[in-house]
Amino acid sequence: MSKATEIREHLGVTRTIKLNMPVKLANGRELSELTVRRAKVGDYRATAHCASEVEQEIMLLARLAGLVAEDVEELDLSDYKQLQDWFRLCQEKPKAENDNLTQ
């Protein structure tokens, strides 16, 4: 893991998720872990056109992981749950180095 990735994870900006069940993507690459970023309002806007909440969530999680929806659909349900858990965590205030100093 690069130093920049470590810093982003420490601040809560991204998280690397180790998949329980690695998958082979359409391009032939094997995916054993995902680095996902925090969601932004623009991500919601970009997926607002989706016909259902399930489709919107899959599209949104794909954007956060840098994948396409078809790749997310190949994930084991336990790994999809890890993505959902990260998304729920993203709805809270991110960690900050100086949080302890301001309290």
C-alpha positions as a Markdown table, in Angstrom:
| # | Residue | x | y | z |
|---|---|---|---|---|
| 1 | Met | 0.0 | 0.0 | 0.0 |
| 2 | Ser | 1.4 | 3.4 | -1.0 |
| 3 | Lys | 1.9 | 6.1 | 1.6 |
| 4 | Ala | -0.8 | 8.3 | -0.1 |
| 5 | Thr | -3.3 | 5.4 | 0.1 |
| 6 | Glu | -2.4 | 4.9 | 3.8 |
| 7 | Ile | -3.0 | 8.6 | 4.5 |
| 8 | Arg | -6.3 | 8.6 | 2.6 |
| 9 | Glu | -7.5 | 5.5 | 4.6 |
| 10 | His | -6.3 | 7.0 | 7.9 |
| 11 | Leu | -8.4 | 10.2 | 7.2 |
| 12 | Gly | -11.4 | 8.1 | 6.1 |
| 13 | Val | -11.4 | 9.3 | 2.5 |
| 14 | Thr | -10.9 | 5.8 | 1.0 |
| 15 | Arg | -10.9 | 2.3 | 2.2 |
| 16 | Thr | -9.4 | -0.9 | 0.7 |
| 17 | Ile | -11.7 | -3.8 | 1.0 |
| 18 | Lys | -10.3 | -7.3 | 0.8 |
| 19 | Leu | -12.9 | -9.5 | -1.0 |
| 20 | Asn | -14.0 | -12.7 | 0.6 |
| 21 | Met | -14.5 | -14.2 | -2.9 |
| 22 | Pro | -12.3 | -12.8 | -5.6 |
| 23 | Val | -13.9 | -12.4 | -9.0 |
| 24 | Lys | -12.7 | -12.4 | -12.6 |
| 25 | Leu | -13.8 | -9.3 | -14.4 |
| 26 | Ala | -14.9 | -9.1 | -18.0 |
| 27 | Asn | -11.5 | -7.8 | -19.0 |
| 28 | Gly | -9.8 | -10.9 | -17.6 |
| 29 | Arg | -8.4 | -9.2 | -14.5 |
| 30 | Glu | -8.9 | -10.9 | -11.2 |
| 31 | Leu | -10.2 | -8.7 | -8.5 |
| 32 | Ser | -9.2 | -9.6 | -4.9 |
| 33 | Glu | -9.6 | -6.2 | -3.3 |
| 34 | Leu | -11.3 | -2.9 | -4.0 |
| 35 | Thr | -10.3 | 0.6 | -3.0 |
| 36 | Val | -13.4 | 2.7 | -2.6 |
| 37 | Arg | -13.7 | 6.4 | -2.0 |
| 38 | Arg | -16.3 | 8.5 | -0.1 |
| 39 | Ala | -19.4 | 9.4 | -2.0 |
| 40 | Lys | -20.1 | 12.9 | -3.2 |
| 41 | Val | -23.3 | 14.7 | -4.1 |
| 42 | Gly | -22.3 | 14.4 | -7.7 |
| 43 | Asp | -22.3 | 10.6 | -7.4 |
| 44 | Tyr | -26.0 | 10.8 | -6.4 |
| 45 | Arg | -26.8 | 13.1 | -9.2 |
| 46 | Ala | -25.0 | 10.9 | -11.8 |
| 47 | Thr | -27.1 | 7.9 | -10.7 |
| 48 | Ala | -30.4 | 9.6 | -10.3 |
| 49 | His | -31.7 | 8.4 | -13.7 |
| 50 | Cys | -31.7 | 4.8 | -12.6 |
| 51 | Ala | -35.1 | 3.0 | -12.7 |
| 52 | Ser | -34.9 | 1.5 | -9.2 |
| 53 | Glu | -33.2 | 2.0 | -5.9 |
| 54 | Val | -31.3 | -1.3 | -6.4 |
| 55 | Glu | -30.0 | -0.2 | -9.8 |
| 56 | Gln | -29.1 | 3.2 | -8.4 |
| 57 | Glu | -27.2 | 1.6 | -5.5 |
| 58 | Ile | -25.2 | -0.7 | -7.8 |
| 59 | Met | -24.3 | 2.2 | -10.1 |
| 60 | Leu | -23.3 | 4.3 | -7.1 |
| 61 | Leu | -21.1 | 1.6 | -5.5 |
| 62 | Ala | -19.5 | 0.9 | -8.9 |
| 63 | Arg | -18.6 | 4.6 | -9.2 |
| 64 | Leu | -17.1 | 4.7 | -5.8 |
| 65 | Ala | -15.0 | 1.6 | -6.6 |
| 66 | Gly | -14.0 | 2.6 | -10.1 |
| 67 | Leu | -15.9 | -0.3 | -11.6 |
| 68 | Val | -18.8 | -0.7 | -14.0 |
| 69 | Ala | -22.1 | -2.0 | -12.7 |
| 70 | Glu | -21.6 | -5.4 | -14.4 |
| 71 | Asp | -18.4 | -5.9 | -12.3 |
| 72 | Val | -20.3 | -5.1 | -9.1 |
| 73 | Glu | -23.0 | -7.6 | -10.1 |
| 74 | Glu | -20.4 | -10.3 | -10.1 |
| 75 | Leu | -19.4 | -9.8 | -6.4 |
| 76 | Asp | -20.3 | -12.3 | -3.8 |
| 77 | Leu | -23.1 | -11.0 | -1.6 |
| 78 | Ser | -20.8 | -10.9 | 1.4 |
| 79 | Asp | -18.5 | -8.6 | -0.5 |
| 80 | Tyr | -21.4 | -6.5 | -1.7 |
| 81 | Lys | -22.4 | -6.0 | 1.9 |
| 82 | Gln | -18.9 | -4.7 | 2.7 |
| 83 | Leu | -19.4 | -2.1 | 0.0 |
| 84 | Gln | -22.8 | -1.2 | 1.5 |
| 85 | Asp | -21.3 | -0.9 | 5.0 |
| 86 | Trp | -18.6 | 1.5 | 3.6 |
| 87 | Phe | -21.3 | 3.6 | 1.9 |
| 88 | Arg | -23.2 | 3.9 | 5.2 |
| 89 | Leu | -20.0 | 4.9 | 7.0 |
| 90 | Cys | -19.4 | 7.5 | 4.4 |
| 91 | Gln | -22.6 | 9.3 | 5.4 |
| 92 | Glu | -20.9 | 10.2 | 8.7 |
| 93 | Lys | -18.3 | 12.9 | 9.3 |
| 94 | Pro | -14.8 | 11.8 | 8.1 |
| 95 | Lys | -12.0 | 11.4 | 10.6 |
| 96 | Ala | -9.6 | 14.3 | 10.9 |
| 97 | Glu | -6.1 | 14.5 | 12.4 |
| 98 | Asn | -7.1 | 17.5 | 14.6 |
| 99 | Asp | -10.4 | 16.2 | 15.9 |
| 100 | Asn | -8.9 | 15.4 | 19.3 |
| 101 | Leu | -7.5 | 18.9 | 19.5 |
| 102 | Thr | -10.8 | 20.7 | 19.0 |
| 103 | Gln | -12.8 | 18.8 | 21.5 |
